[in-house]
Amino acid sequence: MTVTGVMPGPELWKVTRGGHVLWILGVVPTLPGGLRWQSNQVAQTIAASQAVIESPGVKLKVDTNWFGKLFLLPSVYRAQRNPDGKTLQEVLPPWLYSRWESARQHYFGDERGIDRYRPIMAASKLMKQALKANNLRGNGEIDDTVAALAKQHGVKLVKPETTLEIKEPRQAVKSLAAQGPDGIACLGLVLDAVEHELPNFRARANAWATGDIETLRKLPESAYRETCQSAITGAGFAKSLGIDDLPARLESAWLAAADAALASNTQSFAMLPMHAVLDPHGYLAALQARGYTVAAPDADTADDPASAASAAPATRVAIPASATSAH
């Protein structure tokens, strides 16, 4: 079943030191399609904060003018395709192509153009289509709502970005075409996820919507995300662009923003991917190693700034799994 209606999401993690506090919202990448997120706790926390730290991101800086970027578009388009005009049938092992063909027919019907994409691009398009077909969607609403609340209350919005500067964009595109990620392992795991893990995707999305942290702990993120990311950062072109160490750089940027907020603000609010929050060796473990006290909401919510507030009215409508799951 898929949860729908107005839902509060999970409660917040608490990071403290020296009378300063940072409240953290963990966000999952996939949400129920019918969810309308409304959290009094988040709204009240942001209103009482001096800064809001967004999830870590990448800022792309290309050393060319708009005219040069326009000419790069066809090259980037070609770099997403298999070299020499090959199709996935020519690139993939027969056993994997058979699985891909079955999934393609189910989710794309007679559309054959997708067979020209590199495996990693085809994997991305397949996952997006499968989520849509199963009444699931991305988490963009959460970022937009938090940004809007920060603006509404005049709270500083901090973007912990890692800048990726491409000084020779034409050469970078050539490198992508020649040494870009094929992503065969990524496509294999995406097919695994589409064939077998969509119920877990739905369960995690429902758990986030209803604030069920215990279920989120029991159902970790699918392995396909890490494998697909590694296909990109481990490809030959990645080192030449300086993104082979991108995950470490993103973590460093976010932790630096958290350090600054905890040092200068009485209260701050932040967002992180849920897997980074729950990972025993992730971002929060790094904060603990720096001497901060970290408390999970399911361990201690006594000091929650909004715990006494009444929750927003919520409605749950159960949609039968048979109406949304893949066959």
VOBA-1610 file (N, C-alpha, C; in pm, whole numbers, padded with zeros to 5 digits, always signed):
BEGIN
Met+00085-00120+00000Met+00000+00000+00000Met+00088+00124+00000Thr+00035+00233-00051Thr+00105+00360-00054Thr+00029+00463+00028Val+00099+00528+00120Val+00039+00633+00201Val+00015+00757+00117Thr-00097+00825+00141Thr-00124+00950+00073Thr-00193+01045+00170Gly-00203+01172+00132Gly-00263+01271+00221Gly-00158+01359+00286Val-00198+01432+00390Val-00108+01522+00463Val-00032+01442+00567Met+00101+01446+00562Met+00184+01367+00654Met+00298+01454+00709Pro+00342+01424+00832Pro+00444+01509+00896Pro+00587+01472+00866Gly+00612+01349+00818Gly+00751+01306+00803Gly+00813+01273+00938Pro+00940+01241+00942Pro+01005+01202+01068Pro+01037+01321+01157Glu+01061+01292+01284Glu+01108+01396+01376Glu+01256+01421+01350Leu+01312+01514+01425Leu+01445+01565+01394Leu+01554+01508+01484Trp+01672+01491+01427Trp+01791+01458+01504Trp+01843+01586+01569Lys+01905+01573+01686Lys+01952+01689+01763Lys+02103+01681+01785Val+02172+01784+01745Val+02317+01793+01763Val+02345+01915+01851Thr+02418+01897+01961Thr+02440+02007+02055Thr+02584+02014+02102Arg+02622+02136+02140Arg+02747+02160+02212Arg+02748+02305+02259Gly+02783+02323+02387Gly+02796+02457+02441Gly+02671+02542+02433Gly+02556+02482+02449Gly+02431+02559+02446Gly+02380+02590+02307His+02451+02545+02204His+02406+02565+02067His+02350+02433+02012Val+02248+02444+01927Val+02181+02323+01878Val+02161+02330+01727Leu+02176+02215+01664Leu+02149+02198+01522Leu+02047+02085+01508Trp+01930+02116+01453Trp+01826+02016+01430Trp+01837+01968+01287Ile+01835+01835+01266Ile+01859+01778+01134Ile+01740+01693+01089Leu+01694+01720+00967Leu+01589+01641+00904Leu+01653+01546+00804Gly+01632+01416+00823Gly+01677+01317+00726Gly+01573+01301+00617Val+01617+01298+00491Val+01525+01293+00377Val+01556+01172+00291Val+01455+01096+00257Val+01471+00982+00166Val+01455+01030+00022Pro+01515+00960-00076Pro+01508+01007-00215Pro+01373+00984-00282Thr+01292+00893-00227Thr+01166+00856-00290Thr+01051+00875-00193Leu+00947+00945-00238Leu+00830+00973-00156Leu+00704+00916-00221Pro+00599+00894-00141Pro+00472+00852-00200Pro+00419+00958-00296Gly+00363+00913-00408Gly+00316+01006-00509Gly+00204+01096-00460Gly+00123+01048-00366Gly+00009+01126-00318Gly+00035+01200-00189Leu+00162+01212-00148Leu+00195+01277-00022Leu+00190+01429-00033Arg+00134+01493+00069Arg+00151+01638+00087Arg+00218+01657+00222Trp+00343+01699+00218Trp+00422+01708+00341Trp+00392+01835+00417Gln+00362+01820+00546Gln+00336+01935+00632Gln+00382+01899+00772Ser+00490+01959+00817Ser+00546+01929+00949Ser+00547+02056+01034Asn+00466+02058+01139Asn+00468+02170+01232Asn+00604+02181+01300Gln+00664+02065+01330Gln+00793+02065+01397Gln+00899+02136+01313Val+00904+02101+01186Val+01002+02164+01097Val+00974+02313+01083Ala+00848+02351+01063Ala+00813+02492+01046Ala+00851+02573+01169Gln+00821+02522+01288Gln+00852+02595+01411Gln+01002+02601+01436Thr+01072+02493+01404Thr+01217+02491+01424Thr+01287+02591+01334Ile+01247+02595+01207Ile+01306+02691+01114Ile+01277+02834+01157Ala+01153+02859+01201Ala+01116+02994+01244Ala+01201+03044+01360Ala+01248+02952+01445Ala+01328+02989+01563Ala+01478+02978+01538Ser+01518+02950+01415Ser+01659+02929+01384Ser+01722+03054+01321Gln+01855+03055+01321Gln+01928+03164+01257Gln+01987+03123+01122Ala+01985+02994+01092Ala+02037+02946+00964Ala+01972+02814+00927Val+01956+02791+00797Val+01908+02664+00743Val+02014+02612+00647Ile+02066+02491+00673Ile+02169+02432+00590Ile+02105+02328+00499Glu+02120+02345+00369Glu+02063+02250+00275Glu+02150+02124+00265Ser+02099+02022+00197Ser+02178+01902+00172Ser+02297+01939+00083Pro+02407+01865+00094Pro+02525+01897+00012Pro+02495+01881-00136Gly+02554+01969-00216Gly+02529+01965-00360Gly+02651+02005-00439Val+02639+01999-00572Val+02748+02032-00662Val+02710+02153-00746Lys+02802+02249-00752Lys+02784+02366-00837Lys+02877+02353-00957Leu+02819+02355-01076Leu+02898+02338-01197Leu+02938+02474-01253Lys+03068+02491-01273Lys+03121+02614-01330Lys+03196+02579-01459Val+03140+02621-01571Val+03198+02589-01702Val+03264+02713-01759Asp+03391+02701-01796Asp+03469+02815-01844Asp+03443+02839-01994Thr+03324+02889-02024Thr+03289+02926-02161Thr+03167+03017-02156Asn+03144+03093-02260Asn+03028+03181-02262Asn+02904+03104-02308Trp+02791+03172-02310Trp+02666+03103-02344Trp+02670+03047-02486Phe+02743+03116-02575Phe+02752+03070-02713Phe+02829+02938-02720Gly+02937+02931-02642Gly+03015+02808-02637Gly+02936+02694-02577Lys+02856+02723-02474Lys+02774+02619-02412Lys+02671+02565-02512Leu+02621+02653-02596Leu+02522+02612-02696Leu+02582+02509-02791Phe+02707+02530-02831Phe+02772+02436-02921Phe+02811+02306-02851Leu+02821+02310-02718Leu+02855+02189-02644Leu+02738+02092-02635Leu+02616+02142-02646Leu+02498+02059-02625Leu+02495+01935-02714Pro+02518+01946-02845Pro+02517+01824-02928Pro+02622+01723-02885Ser+02738+01771-02841Ser+02845+01681-02797Ser+02805+01607-02669Val+02744+01679-02576Val+02699+01616-02452Val+02591+01513-02483Tyr+02503+01548-02576Tyr+02396+01456-02618Tyr+02456+01326-02671Arg+02557+01338-02757Arg+02620+01219-02814Arg+02695+01139-02707Ala+02753+01207-02609Ala+02830+01138-02505Ala+02743+01049-02418Gln+02612+01076-02416Gln+02521+00993-02338Gln+02487+00862-02409Arg+02519+00856-02539Arg+02488+00737-02618Arg+02606+00641-02618Asn+02580+00518-02653Asn+02687+00419-02666Asn+02779+00458-02781Pro+02909+00435-02768Pro+03003+00468-02875Pro+02972+00392-03004Asp+03005+00454-03114Asp+02993+00392-03247Asp+02849+00352-03282Gly+02753+00418-03221Gly+02614+00393-03255Gly+02561+00258-03210Lys+02630+00193-03117Lys+02587+00061-03073Lys+02460+00068-02988Thr+02386-00040-02988Thr+02267-00052-02905Thr+02300-00131-02780Leu+02209-00131-02685Leu+02230-00207-02562Leu+02242-00357-02591Gln+02176-00403-02696Gln+02188-00544-02731Gln+02332-00580-02768Glu+02404-00484-02826Glu+02543-00507-02864Glu+02640-00485-02749Val+02597-00412-02648Val+02685-00374-02537Val+02671-00468-02417Leu+02549-00512-02390Leu+02523-00590-02269Leu+02545-00739-02292Pro+02579-00814-02186Pro+02581-00960-02195Pro+02440-01010-02229Pro+02427-01118-02302Pro+02294-01165-02345Pro+02196-01184-02230Trp+02242-01239-02120Trp+02150-01264-02007Trp+02098-01134-01947Leu+02182-01030-01946Leu+02139-00901-01892Leu+02050-00828-01991Tyr+02082-00840-02120Tyr+01999-00774-02220Tyr+01858-00833-02219Ser+01846-00962-02197Ser+01714-01025-02191Ser+01629-00963-02081Arg+01691-00938-01966Arg+01619-00874-01856Arg+01585-00731-01890Trp+01679-00660-01952Trp+01654-00522-01992Trp+01539-00514-02091Glu+01537-00604-02188Glu+01433-00602-02290Glu+01295-00621-02230Ser+01287-00710-02131Ser+01159-00732-02063Ser+01114-00607-01989Ala+01207-00542-01918Ala+01173-00420-01845Ala+01140-00306-01941Arg+01213-00297-02051Arg+01187-00191-02149Arg+01047-00203-02207Gln+01009-00324-02244Gln+00877-00344-02300Gln+00768-00309-02200His+00793-00343-02071His+00691-00317-01969His+00674-00168-01944Tyr+00785-00093-01934Tyr+00778+00047-01893Tyr+00782+00146-02009Phe+00834+00106-02125Phe+00846+00200-02237Phe+00771+00155-02362Gly+00716+00037-02360Gly+00638-00010-02474Gly+00723-00022-02600Asp+00680+00042-02706Asp+00748+00031-02836Asp+00862+00131-02852Glu+00890+00211-02751Glu+00998+00309-02759Glu+01134+00238-02766Arg+01204+00250-02879Arg+01331+00181-02898Arg+01451+00275-02885Gly+01427+00406-02886Gly+01537+00501-02881Gly+01622+00486-02757Ile+01563+00439-02648Ile+01635+00426-02523Ile+01747+00322-02533Asp+01737+00231-02631Asp+01841+00128-02648Asp+01973+00187-02697Arg+01974+00313-02737Arg+02097+00377-02784Arg+02177+00438-02670Tyr+02116+00450-02553Tyr+02184+00512-02440Tyr+02287+00419-02377Arg+02388+00478-02316Arg+02480+00400-02235Arg+02400+00331-02124Pro+02447+00216-02076Pro+02373+00145-01972Pro+02337+00230-01850Ile+02430+00318-01808Ile+02402+00397-01689Ile+02291+00499-01714Met+02282+00552-01836Met+02174+00645-01869Met+02042+00571-01882Ala+02046+00453-01944Ala+01925+00371-01955Ala+01875+00331-01817Ala+01968+00302-01726Ala+01930+00266-01589Ala+01856+00381-01521Ser+01907+00502-01538Ser+01844+00619-01478Ser+01703+00640-01531Lys+01686+00628-01662Lys+01555+00648-01723Lys+01457+00538-01682Leu+01507+00415-01670Leu+01422+00305-01627Leu+01372+00325-01485Met+01463+00365-01394Met+01423+00385-01256Met+01319+00496-01244Lys+01340+00604-01315Lys+01243+00715-01310Lys+01106+00670-01358Gln+01103+00593-01466Gln+00975+00547-01520Gln+00908+00447-01427Ala+00987+00358-01365Ala+00933+00257-01275Ala+00872+00323-01150Leu+00939+00424-01096Leu+00886+00493-00979Leu+00754+00562-01011Lys+00750+00626-01126Lys+00627+00694-01167Lys+00512+00595-01183Ala+00541+00480-01243Ala+00438+00378-01264Ala+00390+00318-01133Asn+00470+00329-01028Asn+00434+00272-00898Asn+00393+00376-00795Asn+00348+00492-00845Asn+00295+00597-00758Asn+00399+00646-00658Leu+00523+00658-00703Leu+00631+00711-00621Leu+00696+00827-00697Arg+00761+00917-00624Arg+00823+01034-00688Arg+00944+01078-00608Gly+01014+01178-00661Gly+01133+01230-00594Gly+01098+01319-00476Asn+01202+01371-00409Asn+01182+01446-00285Asn+01195+01597-00302Gly+01183+01646-00425Gly+01202+01788-00450Gly+01111+01878-00368Glu+00992+01829-00334Glu+00897+01909-00254Glu+00957+01946-00119Ile+01036+01856-00061Ile+01093+01882+00072Ile+01190+02000+00065Asp+01281+01997-00033Asp+01376+02107-00049Asp+01303+02239-00073Asp+01202+02237-00158Asp+01129+02360-00191Asp+01057+02416-00069Thr+00996+02327+00009Thr+00921+02372+00127Thr+01014+02432+00232Val+01127+02366+00255Val+01224+02418+00354Val+01277+02553+00310Ala+01312+02568+00182Ala+01361+02696+00132Ala+01255+02805+00147Ala+01130+02770+00119Ala+01021+02867+00131Ala+01002+02910+00277Leu+01012+02815+00371Leu+00999+02848+00513Leu+01112+02939+00559Ala+01234+02911+00511Ala+01347+02996+00547Ala+01325+03139+00497Lys+01278+03152+00373Lys+01251+03284+00317Lys+01139+03354+00393Gln+01035+03279+00426Gln+00920+03336+00497Gln+00961+03397+00631His+01053+03331+00701His+01092+03376+00835His+01223+03455+00835Gly+01274+03486+00716Gly+01396+03564+00709Gly+01518+03494+00764Val+01525+03363+00746Val+01636+03284+00798Val+01739+03261+00688Lys+01865+03278+00720Lys+01973+03261+00623Lys+01975+03119+00569Leu+01981+03105+00436Leu+01987+02975+00371Leu+02131+02948+00328Val+02188+02841+00381Val+02327+02805+00353Val+02330+02687+00258Lys+02405+02701+00148Lys+02417+02595+00049Lys+02559+02540+00052Pro+02581+02427+00118Pro+02717+02369+00124Pro+02753+02299-00007Glu+02799+02376-00103Glu+02825+02323-00237Glu+02973+02299-00260Thr+03000+02198-00340Thr+03133+02173-00392Thr+03135+02219-00537Thr+03224+02312-00567Thr+03229+02366-00702Thr+03310+02276-00794Leu+03249+02237-00903Leu+03317+02159-01005Leu+03344+02252-01123Glu+03469+02292-01138Glu+03507+02385-01242Glu+03566+02312-01362Ile+03507+02333-01477Ile+03555+02271-01600Ile+03617+02380-01687Lys+03750+02384-01692Lys+03821+02490-01764Lys+03831+02462-01913Glu+03826+02336-01952Glu+03831+02300-02093Glu+03711+02211-02124Pro+03593+02273-02140Pro+03469+02195-02154Pro+03467+02103-02275Arg+03524+02146-02387Arg+03522+02060-02506Arg+03604+01934-02482Gln+03719+01950-02417Gln+03801+01835-02386Gln+03732+01745-02285Ala+03659+01806-02192Ala+03586+01729-02091Ala+03479+01642-02155Val+03409+01698-02254Val+03305+01621-02323Val+03368+01506-02401Lys+03484+01533-02466Lys+03554+01427-02538Lys+03596+01316-02442Ser+03641+01356-02323Ser+03682+01258-02223Ser+03563+01175-02176Leu+03450+01242-02160Leu+03327+01171-02121Leu+03288+01069-02226Ala+03297+01109-02354Ala+03260+01018-02461Ala+03354+00899-02469Ala+03484+00924-02444Ala+03585+00818-02458Ala+03598+00731-02334Gln+03586+00793-02215Gln+03612+00721-02091Gln+03496+00728-01993Gly+03379+00762-02045Gly+03264+00776-01957Gly+03220+00644-01898Pro+03134+00648-01797Pro+03090+00526-01730Pro+02998+00442-01819Asp+03028+00313-01835Asp+02933+00230-01909Asp+02817+00189-01819Gly+02845+00165-01689Gly+02737+00143-01594Gly+02665+00011-01609Ile+02732-00091-01660Ile+02666-00221-01676Ile+02625-00277-01540Ala+02715-00267-01441Ala+02680-00315-01307Ala+02566-00233-01249Cys+02567-00103-01277Cys+02459-00016-01231Cys+02326-00060-01290Leu+02322-00083-01420Leu+02198-00126-01484Leu+02150-00259-01426Gly+02243-00349-01398Gly+02204-00478-01340Gly+02135-00461-01206Leu+02189-00371-01122Leu+02128-00350-00990Leu+01997-00272-01000Val+01986-00183-01098Val+01859-00114-01119Val+01752-00214-01163Leu+01789-00308-01249Leu+01694-00413-01287Leu+01655-00497-01167Asp+01752-00529-01080Asp+01720-00601-00956Asp+01617-00523-00875Ala+01643-00391-00861Ala+01554-00307-00781Ala+01414-00301-00841Val+01407-00283-00972Val+01277-00271-01040Val+01200-00403-01033Glu+01273-00514-01042Glu+01208-00645-01040Glu+01169-00692-00901His+01248-00653-00798His+01228-00713-00666His+01215-00615-00550Glu+01264-00491-00564Glu+01275-00404-00447Glu+01171-00293-00440Leu+01083-00282-00537Leu+00984-00174-00533Leu+00896-00178-00408Pro+00860-00297-00357Pro+00788-00297-00229Pro+00867-00232-00116Asn+01000-00252-00114Asn+01083-00187-00013Asn+01089-00036-00035Phe+01095+00006-00162Phe+01092+00149-00192Phe+00965+00210-00135Arg+00854+00141-00159Arg+00725+00191-00112Arg+00722+00193+00041Ala+00775+00089+00104Ala+00775+00083+00250Ala+00859+00195+00310Arg+00976+00224+00249Arg+01060+00332+00299Arg+00992+00468+00280Ala+00929+00485+00165Ala+00858+00611+00140Ala+00745+00630+00241Asn+00669+00524+00266Asn+00562+00530+00365Asn+00616+00557+00505Ala+00727+00491+00539Ala+00787+00507+00672Ala+00833+00651+00693Trp+00894+00710+00589Trp+00936+00849+00603Trp+00814+00939+00623Ala+00711+00919+00544Ala+00592+01004+00551Ala+00527+01000+00688Thr+00525+00882+00749Thr+00458+00866+00878Thr+00553+00880+00997Gly+00682+00905+00970Gly+00778+00922+01079Gly+00820+00794+01145Asp+00814+00683+01074Asp+00849+00552+01130Asp+00999+00527+01112Ile+01079+00577+01204Ile+01225+00567+01194Ile+01272+00423+01212Glu+01201+00347+01293Glu+01240+00207+01314Glu+01240+00131+01182Thr+01137+00151+01101Thr+01131+00084+00971Thr+01242+00134+00879Leu+01271+00263+00884Leu+01379+00317+00802Leu+01513+00255+00840Arg+01532+00227+00968Arg+01656+00162+01012Arg+01663+00018+00959Lys+01549-00049+00954Lys+01547-00190+00913Lys+01556-00207+00762Leu+01513-00106+00688Leu+01513-00115+00541Leu+01614-00015+00485Pro+01738-00054+00470Pro+01840+00039+00418Pro+01815+00073+00273Glu+01885+00175+00226Glu+01875+00216+00086Glu+01917+00102-00006Ser+01860+00100-00125Ser+01898+00000-00225Ser+02044+00017-00264Ala+02111-00094-00291Ala+02253-00090-00328Ala+02278-00025-00463Tyr+02174-00010-00544Tyr+02197+00042-00679Tyr+02249+00185-00676Arg+02211+00266-00577Arg+02252+00406-00573Arg+02404+00419-00560Glu+02460+00345-00465Glu+02605+00352-00443Glu+02681+00297-00563Thr+02631+00189-00622Thr+02699+00130-00738Thr+02695+00225-00857Cys+02583+00289-00882Cys+02573+00382-00994Cys+02659+00506-00971Gln+02665+00551-00847Gln+02753+00665-00816Gln+02898+00628-00838Ser+02936+00507-00797Ser+03074+00462-00814Ser+03109+00447-00962Ala+03010+00412-01044Ala+03035+00401-01188Ala+03073+00535-01247Ile+03019+00642-01190Ile+03050+00776-01240Ile+03184+00825-01185Thr+03199+00820-01052Thr+03321+00874-00991Thr+03442+00786-01016Gly+03420+00660-01056Gly+03533+00571-01082Gly+03571+00561-01227Ala+03495+00629-01315Ala+03525+00623-01458Ala+03649+00705-01491Gly+03709+00675-01606Gly+03832+00742-01644Gly+03818+00892-01655Phe+03702+00940-01701Phe+03685+01084-01719Phe+03673+01157-01585Ala+03634+01084-01479Ala+03607+01149-01350Ala+03732+01212-01291Lys+03844+01141-01299Lys+03968+01194-01243Lys+04011+01320-01315Ser+03996+01322-01448Ser+04036+01440-01525Ser+03949+01560-01493Leu+03826+01536-01446Leu+03737+01645-01409Leu+03743+01677-01261Gly+03817+01597-01185Gly+03830+01623-01043Gly+03710+01582-00961Ile+03636+01479-01006Ile+03519+01436-00929Ile+03536+01294-00877Asp+03658+01239-00886Asp+03678+01104-00835Asp+03667+01099-00683Asp+03688+01213-00616Asp+03674+01218-00471Asp+03553+01300-00430Leu+03453+01307-00516Leu+03338+01394-00493Leu+03263+01364-00363Pro+03233+01238-00328Pro+03161+01214-00203Pro+03232+01271-00080Ala+03364+01257-00074Ala+03440+01310+00039Ala+03434+01462+00041Arg+03439+01524-00075Arg+03433+01670-00083Arg+03296+01722-00040Leu+03190+01650-00079Leu+03055+01690-00039Leu+03038+01681+00113Glu+03087+01573+00171Glu+03078+01557+00317Glu+03155+01667+00388Ser+03275+01697+00338Ser+03358+01800+00401Ser+03289+01936+00396Ala+03225+01968+00283Ala+03156+02096+00269Ala+03039+02107+00365Trp+02961+01999+00379Trp+02846+02003+00469Trp+02892+02012+00615Leu+02992+01935+00652Leu+03041+01938+00790Leu+03097+02075+00825Ala+03164+02141+00731Ala+03216+02275+00755Ala+03101+02372+00782Ala+02990+02358+00705Ala+02873+02444+00727Ala+02810+02416+00863Ala+02805+02290+00903Ala+02749+02254+01033Ala+02836+02310+01146Asp+02967+02298+01132Asp+03059+02355+01233Asp+03036+02505+01249Ala+03025+02576+01136Ala+03006+02720+01141Ala+02874+02757+01207Ala+02769+02682+01175Ala+02638+02711+01232Ala+02636+02686+01382Leu+02695+02577+01424Leu+02697+02544+01567Leu+02786+02639+01647Ala+02884+02697+01582Ala+02973+02790+01650Ala+02910+02928+01667Ser+02829+02970+01570Ser+02782+03109+01571Ser+02633+03127+01598Asn+02554+03022+01587Asn+02409+03034+01604Asn+02360+02959+01727Thr+02264+03019+01795Thr+02200+02949+01907Thr+02125+02827+01857Gln+02057+02843+01744Gln+01983+02731+01685Gln+01990+02736+01534Ser+02008+02619+01474Ser+02011+02607+01328Ser+01933+02482+01288Phe+01899+02478+01160Phe+01826+02365+01102Phe+01904+02316+00981Ala+01903+02185+00957Ala+01976+02131+00842Ala+01904+02012+00784Met+01938+01979+00661Met+01887+01860+00594Met+02002+01773+00549Leu+01979+01642+00549Leu+02075+01544+00500Leu+01998+01427+00439Pro+02056+01357+00343Pro+01996+01231+00299Pro+01983+01136+00418Met+01873+01065+00426Met+01849+00977+00540Met+01958+00871+00556His+02011+00820+00444His+02115+00718+00457His+02240+00775+00522Ala+02267+00905+00501Ala+02382+00969+00564Ala+02358+00991+00713Val+02231+01006+00751Val+02196+01023+00892Val+02205+00890+00967Leu+02155+00783+00905Leu+02149+00654+00971Leu+02278+00573+00962Asp+02365+00608+00871Asp+02492+00536+00854Asp+02577+00551+00981Pro+02614+00440+01047Pro+02695+00450+01171Pro+02831+00511+01147His+02873+00521+01021His+03002+00583+00989His+02983+00709+00904Gly+02863+00765+00906Gly+02830+00877+00820Gly+02852+01013+00882Tyr+02773+01110+00836Tyr+02790+01249+00875Tyr+02775+01270+01026Leu+02674+01207+01086Leu+02652+01229+01229Leu+02762+01165+01313Ala+02815+01054+01266Ala+02929+00994+01335Ala+03049+01089+01329Ala+03065+01158+01218Ala+03174+01255+01205Ala+03154+01371+01302Leu+03028+01415+01320Leu+03002+01521+01418Leu+03032+01475+01559Gln+02995+01351+01591Gln+03027+01297+01724Gln+03177+01293+01746Ala+03252+01255+01643Ala+03397+01248+01654Ala+03457+01387+01678Arg+03386+01492+01639Arg+03432+01629+01661Arg+03392+01683+01797Gly+03325+01601+01877Gly+03291+01641+02013Gly+03149+01687+02034Tyr+03064+01676+01932Tyr+02924+01714+01948Tyr+02844+01599+02007Thr+02735+01632+02075Thr+02642+01531+02125Thr+02529+01515+02024Val+02505+01392+01982Val+02403+01364+01880Val+02296+01275+01942Ala+02170+01315+01926Ala+02058+01237+01979Ala+01958+01210+01868Ala+01922+01084+01851Ala+01821+01046+01753Ala+01682+01071+01811Pro+01583+01104+01729Pro+01449+01134+01781Pro+01382+01015+01846Asp+01415+00893+01802Asp+01352+00776+01863Asp+01425+00732+01989Ala+01534+00805+02024Ala+01605+00774+02148Ala+01566+00872+02258Asp+01549+01000+02222Asp+01517+01101+02323Asp+01457+01222+02254Thr+01328+01248+02277Thr+01263+01364+02217Thr+01216+01463+02323Ala+01265+01449+02446Ala+01218+01534+02555Ala+01246+01681+02530Asp+01355+01710+02461Asp+01394+01849+02439Asp+01352+01901+02302Asp+01269+01825+02235Asp+01223+01865+02102Asp+01151+01999+02111Pro+01189+02101+02034Pro+01129+02233+02046Pro+00983+02236+02006Ala+00939+02134+01933Ala+00800+02135+01888Ala+00722+02016+01940Ser+00776+01946+02039Ser+00711+01823+02084Ser+00576+01849+02148Ala+00558+01971+02203Ala+00432+02001+02268Ala+00327+02051+02170Ala+00371+02080+02050Ala+00278+02133+01950Ala+00189+02023+01897Ser+00068+02058+01869Ser-00023+01959+01812Ser+00015+01932+01669Ala+00004+01807+01628Ala+00041+01769+01490Ala-00066+01816+01394Ala-00025+01842+01273Ala-00120+01882+01170Ala-00213+01766+01139Pro-00340+01794+01110Pro-00433+01686+01075Pro-00378+01606+00959Ala-00388+01476+00968Ala-00334+01390+00863Ala-00437+01288+00821Thr-00435+01256+00695Thr-00527+01158+00640Thr-00448+01050+00571Arg-00478+00925+00599Arg-00413+00814+00531Arg-00516+00742+00446Val-00484+00731+00321Val-00569+00655+00230Val-00486+00543+00173Ala-00526+00421+00195Ala-00449+00307+00147Ala-00485+00274+00003Ile-00382+00271-00081Ile-00402+00232-00221Ile-00356+00088-00236Pro-00437-00002-00282Pro-00396-00141-00297Pro-00268-00153-00378Ala-00177-00237-00331Ala-00049-00255-00400Ala-00070-00302-00543Ser-00173-00379-00565Ser-00196-00432-00699Ser-00226-00322-00800Ala-00268-00207-00749Ala-00300-00098-00841Ala-00178-00017-00880Thr-00066-00037-00807Thr+00050+00047-00834Thr+00177-00030-00859Ser+00180-00159-00830Ser+00306-00232-00843Ser+00326-00281-00985Ala+00457-00304-01014Ala+00492-00354-01148Ala+00461-00502-01159His+00430-00547-01278His+00403-00689-01302His+00504-00744-01400
//
